[in-house]
Amino acid sequence: MQINLQEVVPTYFERDQTNGSEVWGKSIVLNKGEHVHIVAPSGSGKTSLIHFIYGLRKDYDGKISYQNENIKNFSLEKFSTFRQKNLSIVFQDLRLFTDQTARENIELKRQLNPYHPAQKIDEMAKRLGIANKLNRLAKTCSYGEQQRIAIIRSLMQPFDFLLLDEPFSNLDENNRNKAFELIDEECKQRNASMIFADLKVLDFFTNEKRLRL
């Protein structure tokens, strides 16, 4: 399975904004099972790229295809199914339901298309140090705790590709390592690809494809 980016450029970019990019305006193949680390300096369109691949935005030239089918041609129903079975995400802005508990946020995602049993939520929360936060409203948790909630939520469903938009920005080194180990294990279990976009090079990646946005 593959995601193909063919000469994709945001429509709002100035011509010289793509200079030096290894992604914008290029032909890129993202293969299931490989780790892709996208190093994206501020203003380079990192979140836009993640949203393009996830199908939230269409304001780009070029083509993004999944299994050789242009995602701009997907119906709403087909994209919904695609996201439930093939594509999961951790948004930079997290998009939690702040008036629901951490557990409810995670469980809502799990119920759409379960990959793990419900008890896996407790196991993952314990590993990431937020077991005691599961029954608290999301809005009462710190941003770093909310990031870990969002990470666990993304792992509850099947996926071939996991999109990660600065998922560790508010985590210290110890918690970053724990979160990365969990994500890495889950990707390997599924033979899934991790597409990780961040502002800088992160030292825990090995054998990844690295691209500068």
C-alpha positions as CSV (number, residue, x, y, z in Angstrom):
1,M,0.0,0.0,0.0
2,Q,1.2,3.5,-0.9
3,I,0.3,7.1,-0.6
4,N,1.7,9.1,-3.6
5,L,2.3,12.8,-3.6
6,Q,2.7,14.1,-7.2
7,E,3.9,17.7,-7.4
8,V,1.8,18.9,-4.5
9,V,2.1,22.6,-3.7
10,P,-0.3,24.7,-1.5
11,T,-2.2,27.1,-3.7
12,Y,-1.5,29.9,-1.3
13,F,2.3,29.5,-1.5
14,E,4.5,32.1,-3.3
15,R,6.7,30.6,-6.0
16,D,9.9,30.8,-4.0
17,Q,8.4,29.1,-0.9
18,T,9.1,25.7,-2.4
19,N,12.8,26.3,-3.0
20,G,14.8,23.7,-1.2
21,S,11.9,21.5,-0.3
22,E,12.2,17.8,-0.7
23,V,8.4,17.4,-0.7
24,W,6.6,20.4,-2.3
25,G,6.5,20.1,-6.0
26,K,8.2,16.7,-6.0
27,S,7.0,13.1,-6.6
28,I,7.1,11.3,-3.2
29,V,6.0,7.7,-2.5
30,L,5.1,6.9,1.1
31,N,5.1,3.1,1.6
32,K,3.2,1.2,4.2
33,G,5.6,0.0,6.9
34,E,8.2,2.7,6.6
35,H,8.9,5.6,9.0
36,V,9.0,9.0,7.3
37,H,10.3,11.9,9.3
38,I,9.3,15.3,7.8
39,V,11.5,18.1,9.1
40,A,9.4,21.2,8.7
41,P,10.7,24.6,9.7
42,S,8.1,27.2,10.8
43,G,6.1,28.5,7.9
44,S,6.9,25.6,5.6
45,G,3.3,24.2,5.6
46,K,3.7,21.2,7.9
47,T,0.2,21.2,9.2
48,S,-1.2,21.9,5.7
49,L,0.6,18.8,4.4
50,I,-0.8,16.6,7.2
51,H,-4.3,18.0,6.5
52,F,-3.9,17.5,2.8
53,I,-3.1,13.8,3.2
54,Y,-5.9,13.3,5.7
55,G,-8.3,15.0,3.3
56,L,-9.3,17.9,5.5
57,R,-8.2,20.5,2.9
58,K,-8.0,20.6,-0.8
59,D,-6.3,23.9,-1.4
60,Y,-3.3,22.5,-3.3
61,D,-2.2,21.9,-6.8
62,G,-0.9,18.4,-7.8
63,K,-2.3,15.1,-6.8
64,I,-2.4,12.9,-3.7
65,S,-3.4,9.3,-4.3
66,Y,-3.9,6.3,-2.3
67,Q,-3.5,3.0,-4.2
68,N,-3.4,5.1,-7.4
69,E,-6.8,6.7,-6.7
70,N,-6.9,10.5,-6.4
71,I,-8.2,11.3,-2.9
72,K,-9.9,14.5,-4.2
73,N,-12.3,12.1,-6.0
74,F,-13.2,10.2,-2.8
75,S,-16.9,10.6,-1.7
76,L,-17.5,11.6,1.9
77,E,-18.6,8.0,2.6
78,K,-15.4,6.6,1.1
79,F,-13.2,9.0,3.0
80,S,-15.0,8.2,6.2
81,T,-14.3,4.5,5.6
82,F,-10.7,5.3,4.6
83,R,-10.1,7.1,7.8
84,Q,-11.6,4.4,9.9
85,K,-9.6,1.6,8.3
86,N,-6.4,3.0,6.8
87,L,-5.5,6.4,8.3
88,S,-5.2,7.7,11.8
89,I,-3.9,11.0,13.1
90,V,-2.7,13.1,16.0
91,F,-3.5,16.7,15.2
92,Q,-1.2,19.5,16.3
93,D,-4.3,21.1,18.0
94,L,-5.4,17.7,19.3
95,R,-9.1,18.2,18.7
96,L,-10.2,16.6,21.9
97,F,-13.8,16.9,23.2
98,T,-12.8,19.0,26.2
99,D,-16.1,18.5,28.1
100,Q,-15.7,14.8,28.0
101,T,-13.3,12.7,30.0
102,A,-10.0,11.4,28.7
103,R,-11.4,7.9,28.6
104,E,-14.5,9.0,26.8
105,N,-12.4,10.8,24.1
106,I,-10.4,7.6,23.6
107,E,-13.3,5.3,23.7
108,L,-15.3,7.3,21.1
109,K,-12.5,6.7,18.6
110,R,-12.1,3.0,19.6
111,Q,-15.8,2.3,19.1
112,L,-15.9,3.5,15.5
113,N,-13.7,0.6,14.3
114,P,-12.2,-1.3,17.2
115,Y,-8.6,-2.6,16.9
116,H,-7.9,-3.0,20.6
117,P,-10.2,-4.2,23.5
118,A,-11.3,-1.5,25.9
119,Q,-8.9,-2.6,28.6
120,K,-6.0,-1.6,26.3
121,I,-6.9,2.0,27.1
122,D,-5.9,1.5,30.8
123,E,-2.7,-0.3,29.8
124,M,-1.5,2.4,27.4
125,A,-2.5,5.2,29.9
126,K,-0.4,3.5,32.6
127,R,2.6,3.3,30.2
128,L,2.3,7.0,29.4
129,G,1.8,8.1,33.0
130,I,-1.8,9.3,32.7
131,A,-3.8,6.4,34.2
132,N,-5.0,8.7,37.0
133,K,-6.3,11.2,34.4
134,L,-8.7,8.9,32.5
135,N,-11.8,9.9,34.4
136,R,-11.0,13.6,34.4
137,L,-12.4,16.0,31.9
138,A,-10.0,16.6,29.1
139,K,-10.1,20.4,29.7
140,T,-8.7,19.9,33.2
141,C,-5.6,18.1,32.0
142,S,-2.4,19.8,31.1
143,Y,-1.5,20.2,27.4
144,G,1.2,17.5,27.7
145,E,-1.4,15.1,29.3
146,Q,-3.9,16.0,26.5
147,Q,-1.2,15.1,23.9
148,R,-0.8,11.7,25.5
149,I,-4.6,11.3,25.4
150,A,-4.6,12.1,21.7
151,I,-1.8,9.7,21.0
152,I,-3.6,6.8,22.7
153,R,-6.8,7.8,20.9
154,S,-5.0,7.5,17.5
155,L,-3.9,4.0,18.4
156,M,-7.3,2.5,19.1
157,Q,-8.3,2.0,15.5
158,P,-6.7,0.0,12.6
159,F,-4.4,2.0,10.3
160,D,-1.9,1.6,7.5
161,F,-0.6,5.2,8.0
162,L,-0.3,7.2,11.2
163,L,0.0,10.9,10.7
164,L,1.7,12.8,13.5
165,D,1.8,16.6,13.6
166,E,4.2,17.6,16.4
167,P,2.7,15.1,18.8
168,F,5.5,15.5,21.5
169,S,5.8,19.3,21.5
170,N,4.8,19.6,25.2
171,L,6.4,16.4,26.5
172,D,9.8,16.1,28.3
173,E,12.4,13.7,27.1
174,N,11.3,10.8,29.3
175,N,7.7,11.1,28.2
176,R,8.6,11.6,24.5
177,N,10.6,8.4,24.6
178,K,7.8,6.5,26.2
179,A,5.3,7.8,23.7
180,F,7.5,7.1,20.8
181,E,8.1,3.5,22.0
182,L,4.4,2.9,22.2
183,I,3.7,4.4,18.8
184,D,6.6,2.4,17.2
185,E,5.3,-0.9,18.7
186,E,1.8,-0.3,17.4
187,C,3.1,0.6,13.9
188,K,5.2,-2.5,13.8
189,Q,2.3,-4.7,15.0
190,R,0.3,-3.4,12.1
191,N,3.2,-3.1,9.7
192,A,2.0,0.5,9.4
193,S,3.8,3.6,8.3
194,M,4.5,6.5,10.7
195,I,4.5,9.9,9.0
196,F,6.0,12.2,11.6
197,A,6.2,15.9,11.0
198,D,8.1,18.2,13.4
199,L,10.0,21.4,13.4
200,K,13.4,19.8,14.1
201,V,15.3,16.5,13.7
202,L,14.4,14.1,16.5
203,D,17.1,11.8,17.8
204,F,15.0,8.7,18.5
205,F,14.4,7.9,14.8
206,T,16.5,5.1,13.2
207,N,16.3,3.9,9.6
208,E,13.6,6.4,8.7
209,K,13.1,8.2,5.4
210,R,13.9,11.9,6.2
211,L,12.5,14.7,4.1
212,R,12.9,18.4,4.5
213,L,9.7,20.3,3.8
